[in-house]
């Protein structure tokens, strides 16, 4: 607890008793206890709100990210699928190869 041991705590309580007096010390202690309880309650509410917002952000991010396509079993990595729109048409093996002179 903040590096305050039992001997230091006893000294602080004795000084508070001398300064505040026996009538006012319980009142101040009660007020201080209520204030600390309220502070803990407020800080836990803020922490819960941050955690809730973080979970909502993760959920929104997960819903926005489209799933990556799963590879087809037996597919060759890096190969272009047959009939893909951005694939260049393959030359048939029967097609004649023309030279710049125009001969086959």
Secondary structure, 3 states (H helix, E strand, C coil): CCCCCHHHHHHHHHHHHHHHCHHHHHHHHHHHHHHHHHHHHHHHHHHHHHHHHHHHHHHHHHHHCCCCCCCCCCCCCCCCCCCCCCCCCCCCCCCCCCCCCCCC
